[in-house]
Amino acid sequence: MTKAELVNKIAEKTGVEKLTTLAIIESMMNEIKSSICTNESVFLRGFGTFKAKKRAEKTGRNIKKNTTIIIPAHHIPAFKPAKIFVDETKNNLK
């Protein structure tokens, strides 16, 4: 499902205009991104948690030059679904 399809479904179910729905979805995504960038978790009860996870420093390979490189420690965005969400998916997915 694309963002446009999501906007259409939500607008259809709620009766709100598509442009308003798009603005709300964009605003929600921007707030989640900015919270993660400031190392805050976003917890949505019954859905899951968005947070930044720290990746440890590791050794990698540059195949073109056949050399070893060090990949520094860094943070990545992560999503952990809520138990209710996981259970619903397990029981309803065919």
C-alpha positions in Angstrom: 0.0 0.0 0.0 1.3 3.4 -0.9 0.8 6.7 1.0 -1.7 7.8 -1.6 -3.7 4.5 -1.1 -3.6 5.0 2.6 -4.8 8.6 2.3 -7.7 7.4 0.1 -8.8 4.7 2.5 -8.6 6.9 5.6 -10.5 9.7 3.8 -13.1 7.3 2.6 -13.7 5.8 6.1 -13.7 9.0 8.0 -15.4 11.3 5.5 -12.5 13.9 5.8 -11.1 15.5 2.7 -8.1 13.9 1.1 -5.9 17.0 1.4 -6.7 17.2 5.1 -6.0 13.5 5.6 -2.7 13.8 3.7 -1.7 16.8 5.8 -2.4 14.8 9.0 -0.5 11.7 7.8 2.5 13.9 6.7 2.4 15.7 10.1 2.3 12.4 12.0 5.3 11.0 10.0 7.3 14.2 10.5 6.6 14.2 14.3 7.7 10.5 14.5 10.9 11.3 12.5 11.8 14.3 14.6 11.1 12.5 17.9 13.4 9.6 16.8 16.1 12.1 15.8 16.0 13.6 19.3 16.3 10.0 20.7 12.7 10.0 22.0 10.6 6.8 21.5 7.1 7.1 20.1 4.7 4.6 21.7 1.4 4.0 20.1 -0.7 1.7 22.3 -1.9 -1.4 20.4 0.3 -0.6 17.4 4.0 -0.5 18.5 7.0 1.6 19.3 9.2 3.7 17.0 12.7 4.3 18.4 16.3 4.7 17.5 18.5 1.6 17.9 22.3 1.8 18.3 24.3 -0.3 16.0 27.8 -1.3 17.3 31.0 -0.6 15.4 31.9 -3.5 13.0 34.3 -4.5 10.4 33.2 -4.6 6.7 34.8 -5.3 3.4 35.2 -3.1 0.3 34.9 -5.7 -2.4 36.1 -3.4 -5.2 39.4 -2.5 -3.5 39.7 -5.8 -1.5 40.2 -3.9 1.7 38.8 -4.1 5.2 37.0 -1.0 6.5 35.6 -0.1 9.9 31.9 0.8 10.0 31.5 3.2 12.9 28.7 2.8 15.5 25.6 4.6 14.5 21.8 4.8 15.2 19.1 3.6 12.9 15.3 4.0 13.2 13.4 0.8 14.3 9.9 -0.3 14.9 8.8 -2.9 17.4 5.2 -4.0 16.9 2.9 -4.3 20.0 2.0 -7.8 21.1 -1.7 -7.3 20.2 -0.6 -6.2 16.7 1.6 -9.3 16.3 -1.1 -11.6 17.6 -3.7 -10.1 15.2 -1.3 -10.6 12.3 -0.6 -14.2 13.2 -4.2 -15.1 13.5 -5.6 -13.2 10.5 -2.9 -13.5 7.9 -3.6 -16.3 5.4 
